[in-house]
Amino acid sequence: MVRMNGIEFLKIAKGDDKLRRIPVVMLITSKGEQGRTDSFNPSVAGYIVKPTFYKQVVEMVRAINSCSTVSELPV
């Protein structure tokens, strides 16, 4: 992201009443503990370290899609 990182965007989105309930899966390049802490603090649905190879990215997106299609949000 050009103007802000994902954590900054997440804090803004979770602070907005209209966007707050949208489930978010964070894709972060950092494997460090601070990245996990920063992303889970605003209540994200999951934390995934970005894969290095294209094939892994495709598999990861399929897995996220599978999960989201069987998941139900509260009304």
N, C-alpha and C positions, 0 to 999 in steps of 0.2 A: 504494500500500500504506500502511496506516495506521501500523503499528508499526515498520516498517523499510523501507528502499528495496530495490530489486531486487538491487543489488550485495551488500548485507548478507545477504539471503536466499540468494543464490547461494553465498557463502562458507560459510554454514552447511550448505547442501545438499551441496556438494562435499566437505565435511568429514565427512559421514556415509557410512559404508561401504555402506549399503543404497541410497543415492540417488546416489552418486558417478558411476555409469556412465550415468545418464539424460542423453541429449543435451538441451542447453538452447539456445534461441535467445533472445537478449536483445533486448527492444524498449525502446529508450532515447530520451528526448526530446532529449538533448544531441547536437549534431553535433561537439562539441569532441573533441580528441585524447585528453583524460584519460578521457572516457567509454569510448572504445574500449579504451584500455589497461586500465582497471579491469575491463571485462567479459571481455577475452580472457585476463587473468592466470589466472583459475580454470578455464581450458580450456572455454570455451563453444563450441557448434557454429556459432554465427553471431551477427552483430551487425547489427541493423536499426534505423534511425531511425524512430520512430513516424510514420506518415502523418498528415496533417492532416485529410483528408477521408474520410468513411465508405467511399466507393467504393474508395479506395486501400487502406484497411484490409482490405476484403473480398478484393481482388486479392492482397494480401500474404499473408493467411491461406491462400488457395488455393495460392499458390506454396510456402509452407512445408509444407503438407499434401502436395502433389505430391512434394516432395523426401523427406519422411519416409516416404512409402509405398514408395519404391523403394530406400531406404537400409536396410542391414542392420547390425545390431549384432553385435560379436563374441560368441561363445558363452562 
